[in-house]
Amino acid sequence: MPMITSLPSPERCPSRAILLAAAALAAMAVASGGAHGEDAVRQVLPGAQPPVAPQQLAREKAPDQSEIERFCSNIADAARDRRYALQAEELKQLQAGIDERMKALDAKKAEYETWLKRREVFLARAEDGVVKIYAGMKPDAAAERLAIVNADLAAAILMKLDSRKASVILNEMDQKAAATLTGIMASAARRVDPS
């Protein structure tokens, strides 16, 4: 005799009972109708507005041309004021940029004037009397003395000497000292801003 197995009871298999109940609810929703079943399934959160039916959305009338014109004329002054405010703000930013550039130009001008004064002072250091003394000295003795003197002063003296006499004195000097003096003389002879 074949053995008949009994169906499990809902107490023993609760997940099957839940699945059967869900299937029954779905079948009832389909049987009751599509649109009405959707409304029954739709969930509304507490405090939220109820959903609007599509027919109600179509019923609202579109604004006519006169309403649009009134709206535009009402906001025209506010829009113009906002546009002016934006333009004023942009002008303030441009003015701030110009002020910064003017400060930079003033600083550069002051730096150039300082450099020019230093050059003039440098050239004035070598008085004619001192230049005449070094011009009358032997080149090896003049080279020895100028190596001990301040480099700026030595360069100024050499610049005021005759070029042949200055070249012979530089030839008698130590290489490093001669290179230093030559660099100072070259930078002082430039007529262009060194920066």
C-alpha positions in Angstrom: 0.0 0.0 0.0 1.4 3.4 -0.9 2.3 5.6 1.9 0.5 8.9 2.0 2.4 11.7 3.4 0.4 14.4 5.1 0.8 18.0 4.4 2.8 19.9 7.0 0.7 22.0 9.3 1.1 25.8 9.3 2.5 25.6 12.8 5.5 23.6 11.6 6.2 25.7 8.5 5.2 29.4 9.0 7.0 30.6 5.9 4.7 28.6 3.7 1.7 30.0 5.4 2.9 33.5 4.8 3.5 32.8 1.1 0.0 31.3 0.7 -1.5 34.4 2.3 0.4 36.8 0.1 -0.6 34.8 -3.0 -4.3 35.0 -1.9 -4.1 38.8 -1.4 -2.5 39.3 -4.8 -5.2 37.2 -6.5 -7.9 39.2 -4.8 -6.3 42.5 -6.0 -6.2 41.3 -9.6 -9.8 40.1 -9.4 -11.1 43.4 -8.0 -9.8 45.5 -11.0 -6.6 47.3 -12.1 -7.1 50.9 -11.2 -9.0 50.3 -8.0 -6.5 47.7 -7.0 -3.6 50.2 -7.5 -5.3 52.7 -5.2 -5.8 50.1 -2.5 -2.1 49.1 -2.7 -0.7 52.7 -2.8 0.7 53.7 0.6 0.5 57.3 1.9 2.9 58.5 4.6 1.5 60.2 7.7 1.3 64.0 7.2 1.8 63.8 3.4 -0.7 65.0 0.9 -2.9 62.4 -0.7 -1.9 61.5 -4.3 -3.6 63.5 -7.0 -5.5 61.7 -9.6 -4.3 62.2 -13.2 -7.7 63.6 -14.2 -7.4 66.4 -11.6 -4.0 67.4 -13.0 -5.4 67.9 -16.5 -8.3 70.1 -15.2 -6.2 73.0 -14.1 -6.3 75.8 -16.7 -3.1 77.2 -18.2 -2.5 80.9 -17.5 -3.6 83.2 -20.2 -1.4 85.8 -21.9 -2.5 88.7 -19.8 -1.5 86.9 -16.6 2.0 86.3 -18.0 2.3 89.9 -19.0 1.2 91.1 -15.6 3.7 88.8 -13.9 6.6 90.0 -16.1 5.7 93.7 -15.6 5.5 93.1 -11.8 9.0 91.6 -11.6 10.7 93.9 -14.2 11.8 96.5 -11.5 13.2 93.8 -9.3 15.1 92.2 -12.2 16.5 95.6 -13.3 17.6 96.3 -9.7 19.3 92.9 -9.4 21.0 93.5 -12.8 22.3 96.9 -11.6 23.5 95.4 -8.3 25.4 92.6 -10.2 27.0 95.2 -12.5 28.0 97.4 -9.5 29.6 94.4 -7.8 31.5 93.6 -10.9 32.7 97.2 -11.2 33.9 97.1 -7.5 35.9 93.9 -8.3 37.5 95.5 -11.4 38.3 98.6 -9.3 40.0 96.5 -6.7 42.1 94.8 -9.4 43.1 98.2 -10.8 44.1 99.4 -7.3 46.3 96.3 -6.8 48.1 96.9 -10.1 48.6 100.6 -9.3 50.2 99.6 -5.9 52.5 97.2 -7.8 53.5 99.9 -10.3 54.2 102.4 -7.5 56.4 99.8 -5.7 58.3 99.1 -8.9 58.7 102.8 -9.5 60.1 103.3 -6.0 62.5 100.4 -6.5 63.7 101.9 -9.8 64.3 105.3 -8.2 66.2 103.6 -5.3 68.4 101.8 -7.8 69.0 105.0 -9.8 70.1 106.8 -6.6 72.4 104.0 -5.6 74.1 104.2 -9.1 74.6 108.0 -8.8 76.0 107.6 -5.3 78.3 104.9 -6.5 79.6 107.0 -9.4 80.1 110.0 -7.1 82.2 108.0 -4.6 85.2 108.1 -7.0 86.3 111.8 -6.6 88.5 113.2 -9.3 91.4 113.6 -6.8 91.4 109.9 -5.9 91.1 109.0 -9.5 94.2 111.1 -10.4 96.2 109.5 -7.6 95.5 106.0 -8.9 96.0 107.1 -12.5 99.6 108.2 -11.5 100.5 105.0 -9.7 102.2 102.0 -11.3 99.7 99.3 -12.4 101.0 96.6 -10.0 100.9 98.9 -7.0 97.4 100.3 -8.0 96.1 96.7 -8.4 97.5 95.8 -4.9 95.8 98.8 -3.3 92.5 98.4 -5.1 92.3 94.8 -4.0 92.2 95.9 -0.4 89.7 98.8 -0.9 85.9 98.3 -0.8 84.9 96.6 -4.0 82.3 99.3 -4.9 84.8 102.1 -4.5 87.5 100.2 -6.4 85.1 99.6 -9.3 84.1 103.3 -9.3 87.7 104.4 -9.5 88.5 102.0 -12.3 85.4 103.3 -14.2 86.7 106.8 -14.1 90.2 105.9 -15.1 91.4 105.8 -18.7 90.3 102.4 -20.2 93.9 101.4 -21.0 95.1 102.2 -17.5 92.1 100.3 -16.0 92.7 97.3 -18.1 96.4 97.1 -17.1 95.4 97.4 -13.4 92.8 94.7 -13.7 95.4 92.5 -15.5 97.7 92.8 -12.5 95.0 91.9 -10.0 94.0 88.5 -8.6 91.5 86.7 -10.8 88.6 86.6 -8.3 89.0 90.3 -7.3 89.2 91.3 -11.0 86.1 89.3 -11.8 84.2 90.9 -8.9 85.2 94.4 -9.9 84.3 93.7 -13.6 80.9 92.5 -12.6 80.2 95.6 -10.5 81.4 97.9 -13.3 79.3 96.1 -15.9 76.1 96.3 -13.8 76.7 100.0 -13.1 77.3 100.8 -16.7 73.9 99.4 -17.7 71.3 102.1 -18.4 68.4 99.6 -18.1 66.6 98.7 -14.9 68.4 95.5 -13.5 65.2 93.9 -12.4 
